[in-house]
Amino acid sequence: MPTVLITGANRGIGLEFTKQYAADGWKVIATARDPGKADALKAVPGVQVEALEVTDDASVAALAKKLAGTKIDVLLNNAGISGPRGFAIGEWDFKAWEEVLSVNAVAPLRVTQAFLPHVEASEKKQVVFISSRMASITLNGGGSAFYRSSKTALNMAVSCLALEVKDRGITCTVMHPGWVKTDMGGPGADITTNESVSGLRKVIGGLDISKTGKFFNYDGAEFPW
Ligand SMILES: NC(=O)c1ccc[n+]([C@@H]2O[C@H](COP(=O)([O-])OP(=O)(O)OC[C@H]3O[C@@H](n4cnc5c(N)ncnc54)[C@H](OP(=O)(O)O)[C@@H]3O)[C@@H](O)[C@H]2O)c1
C-alpha cells in the first residue's frame, strides 16, 4: 500500500486525513508538534506518529534523516494557522504577519525540500499543499490580509515548484478543503472534516502529472487563482 506523510495531524483536517488513510490500509506517517499531547492521533490504530515542528529547520531535517530510505507517495502539507484578523491599516502587527507567513507559506516548502528525495523515490510522487479559497485574488472579498497573503504566497511558490520538478515526474498541487468545522473553521462552518477529507482524497486519488501546478476545490473543481 502507498505511504502518506501528513503535517499537523493531531487535530482537525490532518487528524481526519490520518483516520481515513489508515482505515484504507495506507501506511500513515502522522506528524505533530508535540506527540506527547496528541492523544486522539495516537489512538488511531496502525499509525506511525512522529514529532515535527514545520517552522524549525532542525526538526524538519531530523525527521527527513530518520525517514531516509522511506518512500513517501503523498506528502501532505496540511499544518497551518489563521493568525490574528481585523487589523485596519495603521494597526498592522507585522510580527504576527511574519509568523503567519512563516507557518503557512515558508514552512510547507521547507518540509517539501527536505522530503523531496523520499517522494521522488516513490511510485505516486505527489506533493499536496492545503491552501485556501482565501488565497484567491480573483475571489478576494477583503479582510484577513495576513492569512490570505500567506496562502497566496504559498500558491505561487507551489506553482514555481511544480514547473521546476515536472520533468522529474513529481506532481504538486494546492487544494481548498472547503469551510470546515475545526478549531480554525469554527462550529458554524459549512462541512465536516469527514466531508472535506473524503472529497480531498478523491481529488488526490485522481492526480497525475497532467494536473501538476493546479489549484483544486475539495469537490474536484478547479479554483481561480
Ligand atoms: N478549517 C477550515 O475551514 C479551513 C479552510 C481553508 C483552509 N484550511 C487549511 O487547512 C489546514 C488545516 O486546518 P484545520 O482547520 O485542520 O486547522 P486546525 O484545526 O487549527 O489544525 C491546525 C493543525 O496545524 C498544526 N500546526 C500549526 N502550526 C504548526 C507548526 N508550526 N508546526 C507543526 N504543526 C503546526 C496544529 O498543531 P498544534 O495542535 O500543535 O497547534 C494542528 O495540528 C490549514 O492549512 C488551514 O489553513 C482550513
The ligand as an SDF file (V2000), in Angstrom:
LIG
                    3D

 48 52  0  0  0  0  0  0  0  0999 V2000
  -10.9270   24.8000    8.6130 N   0  0  0  0  0  0  0  0  0  0  0  0
  -11.1470   25.4980    7.5000 C   0  0  0  0  0  0  0  0  0  0  0  0
  -12.2880   25.9560    7.2530 O   0  0  0  0  0  0  0  0  0  0  0  0
  -10.0490   25.7250    6.5120 C   0  0  0  0  0  0  0  0  0  0  0  0
  -10.3630   26.4140    5.3260 C   0  0  0  0  0  0  0  0  0  0  0  0
   -9.3600   26.6190    4.3760 C   0  0  0  0  0  0  0  0  0  0  0  0
   -8.0840   26.1270    4.5960 C   0  0  0  0  0  0  0  0  0  0  0  0
   -7.8030   25.4670    5.7670 N   0  0  0  0  0  0  0  0  0  0  0  0
   -6.4220   24.9670    5.9350 C   0  0  0  0  0  0  0  0  0  0  0  0
   -6.4690   23.5910    6.2690 O   0  0  0  0  0  0  0  0  0  0  0  0
   -5.3210   23.2340    7.0620 C   0  0  0  0  0  0  0  0  0  0  0  0
   -5.7710   22.5230    8.3320 C   0  0  0  0  0  0  0  0  0  0  0  0
   -6.6370   23.3980    9.0280 O   0  0  0  0  0  0  0  0  0  0  0  0
   -7.5740   22.9350   10.2460 P   0  0  0  0  0  0  0  0  0  0  0  0
   -8.8690   23.5900   10.0380 O   0  0  0  0  0  0  0  0  0  0  0  0
   -7.4840   21.4720   10.4430 O   0  0  0  0  0  0  0  0  0  0  0  0
   -6.8270   23.7280   11.4380 O   0  0  0  0  0  0  0  0  0  0  0  0
   -6.6520   23.3570   12.9970 P   0  0  0  0  0  0  0  0  0  0  0  0
   -7.7640   22.5120   13.4610 O   0  0  0  0  0  0  0  0  0  0  0  0
   -6.3830   24.6700   13.6430 O   0  0  0  0  0  0  0  0  0  0  0  0
   -5.3120   22.4610   12.9920 O   0  0  0  0  0  0  0  0  0  0  0  0
   -4.0990   23.0220   12.5570 C   0  0  0  0  0  0  0  0  0  0  0  0
   -3.0060   21.9750   12.6530 C   0  0  0  0  0  0  0  0  0  0  0  0
   -1.7720   22.5750   12.2080 O   0  0  0  0  0  0  0  0  0  0  0  0
   -0.7950   22.3390   13.2230 C   0  0  0  0  0  0  0  0  0  0  0  0
    0.2470   23.3640   13.2320 N   0  0  0  0  0  0  0  0  0  0  0  0
    0.1020   24.7060   13.3500 C   0  0  0  0  0  0  0  0  0  0  0  0
    1.3040   25.3030   13.3820 N   0  0  0  0  0  0  0  0  0  0  0  0
    2.2270   24.3110   13.2810 C   0  0  0  0  0  0  0  0  0  0  0  0
    3.6400   24.2840   13.2780 C   0  0  0  0  0  0  0  0  0  0  0  0
    4.3660   25.4120   13.3640 N   0  0  0  0  0  0  0  0  0  0  0  0
    4.2790   23.0730   13.1490 N   0  0  0  0  0  0  0  0  0  0  0  0
    3.5640   21.9420   13.0550 C   0  0  0  0  0  0  0  0  0  0  0  0
    2.2100   21.8980   13.0890 N   0  0  0  0  0  0  0  0  0  0  0  0
    1.5610   23.0740   13.1960 C   0  0  0  0  0  0  0  0  0  0  0  0
   -1.5790   22.3260   14.5190 C   0  0  0  0  0  0  0  0  0  0  0  0
   -0.8010   21.7460   15.5470 O   0  0  0  0  0  0  0  0  0  0  0  0
   -0.9970   22.1860   17.1180 P   0  0  0  0  0  0  0  0  0  0  0  0
   -2.1780   21.4080   17.6210 O   0  0  0  0  0  0  0  0  0  0  0  0
    0.2890   21.8160   17.7340 O   0  0  0  0  0  0  0  0  0  0  0  0
   -1.2560   23.6720   17.1220 O   0  0  0  0  0  0  0  0  0  0  0  0
   -2.7790   21.4790   14.0920 C   0  0  0  0  0  0  0  0  0  0  0  0
   -2.4310   20.1260   14.0630 O   0  0  0  0  0  0  0  0  0  0  0  0
   -4.5850   24.5580    7.3390 C   0  0  0  0  0  0  0  0  0  0  0  0
   -3.5190   24.7090    6.4310 O   0  0  0  0  0  0  0  0  0  0  0  0
   -5.6520   25.6200    7.0750 C   0  0  0  0  0  0  0  0  0  0  0  0
   -5.1060   26.8590    6.7090 O   0  0  0  0  0  0  0  0  0  0  0  0
   -8.7480   25.2570    6.7180 C   0  0  0  0  0  0  0  0  0  0  0  0
  1  2  1  0
  2  3  2  0
  2  4  1  0
  4  5  1  0
  4 48  2  0
  5  6  2  0
  6  7  1  0
  7  8  2  0
  8  9  1  0
  8 48  1  0
  9 10  1  0
  9 46  1  0
 10 11  1  0
 11 12  1  0
 11 44  1  0
 12 13  1  0
 13 14  1  0
 14 15  2  0
 14 16  1  0
 14 17  1  0
 17 18  1  0
 18 19  2  0
 18 20  1  0
 18 21  1  0
 21 22  1  0
 22 23  1  0
 23 24  1  0
 23 42  1  0
 24 25  1  0
 25 26  1  0
 25 36  1  0
 26 27  1  0
 26 35  1  0
 27 28  2  0
 28 29  1  0
 29 30  1  0
 29 35  2  0
 30 31  1  0
 30 32  2  0
 32 33  1  0
 33 34  2  0
 34 35  1  0
 36 37  1  0
 36 42  1  0
 37 38  1  0
 38 39  2  0
 38 40  1  0
 38 41  1  0
 42 43  1  0
 44 45  1  0
 44 46  1  0
 46 47  1  0
M  CHG  2   8   1  16  -1
M  END
$$$$
